[in-house]
């Protein structure tokens, strides 16, 4: 039986990776400081260590207590706007903690490292869809910090034999189809959950930022990939690491506009989504769509929940069953 360390395993994508590993019978140790994650998102079947990645002693103790077949690293600061206000904090935290974790893995003899990276490493795309050969030119400190981590891991392979998979997410969305985990951020900045919450009357109307883009309906288009499919990709890359390090873009390869998301939420929920129209946000590209051809060809990974309708439906079901998020779930259990 394999054993894996999942940092940030109490967070959105991390909790779904934990479920995927447990579902196939693996042992899982979650390390999280709960700065943004939720204790209730960690299944009882996973071992839990509450610690900060910046705590080198705690990290050493984790690697001394367990032998890991691989590390899944998802603990990071990830708000683009916040990174613009605190660039040094973002770069120091994301880069420093990631390299400290990689060093601890190397010292413990763990040679496989899967990084939660981001489409933000590409900045504003020149060609669509975005493949792995696209120029990496981040336009915010968050994307810059992840690119720096990718570069550090590339050097670590040559010097220490640490094989890494850098998985560049596009727009993670949806929730566990069985309802065991979902998206719960404070503040919530992602379009699909905000649109759902607006339909439920829990937040103010959604703002459509720009209706004059060169897209079919004038609103910006993004590539939404189901969080359960993202989790499956993390497992799919593990055998590939036996051959060496890799970097993959993770998306569905199709874009959906803001208006299409609103319409999908209205169809799924049977409710109107209150919304307003505002000006474009500076730096927002008209279209961001990924090419995931490489990971499909090299690992056999295929999205199983690739329709916008299904992505929205699983997200709606999660929010309907957990109106208070994980905090509400804990309160109900108590």
HELIX and SHEET records of a PDB file:
HELIX    1   1 UNK A   12  UNK A   23  1                                  12    
HELIX    2   2 UNK A   39  UNK A   41  5                                   3    
HELIX    3   3 UNK A   56  UNK A   65  1                                  10    
HELIX    4   4 UNK A   80  UNK A   85  1                                   6    
HELIX    5   5 UNK A   87  UNK A  108  1                                  22    
HELIX    6   6 UNK A  119  UNK A  122  5                                   4    
HELIX    7   7 UNK A  141  UNK A  160  1                                  20    
HELIX    8   8 UNK A  191  UNK A  199  1                                   9    
HELIX    9   9 UNK A  227  UNK A  236  1                                  10    
HELIX   10  10 UNK A  239  UNK A  242  5                                   4    
HELIX   11  11 UNK A  258  UNK A  269  1                                  12    
HELIX   12  12 UNK A  293  UNK A  299  1                                   7    
HELIX   13  13 UNK A  308  UNK A  321  1                                  14    
HELIX   14  14 UNK A  325  UNK A  333  1                                   9    
SHEET    1   A 7 UNK A  47  UNK A  50  0                                        
SHEET    2   A 7 UNK A  27  UNK A  32  1                                        
SHEET    3   A 7 UNK A   3  UNK A   7  1                                        
SHEET    4   A 7 UNK A  70  UNK A  73  1                                        
SHEET    5   A 7 UNK A 112  UNK A 118  1                                        
SHEET    6   A 7 UNK A 163  UNK A 169  1                                        
SHEET    7   A 7 UNK A 246  UNK A 250  1                                        
SHEET    1   B 2 UNK A 171  UNK A 173  0                                        
SHEET    2   B 2 UNK A 224  UNK A 226  1                                        
SHEET    1   C 2 UNK A 206  UNK A 209  0                                        
SHEET    2   C 2 UNK A 275  UNK A 278  1                                        
SHEET    1   D 3 UNK A 256  UNK A 257  0                                        
SHEET    2   D 3 UNK A 221  UNK A 222 -1                                        
SHEET    3   D 3 UNK A 287  UNK A 288  1                                        
END                                                                             
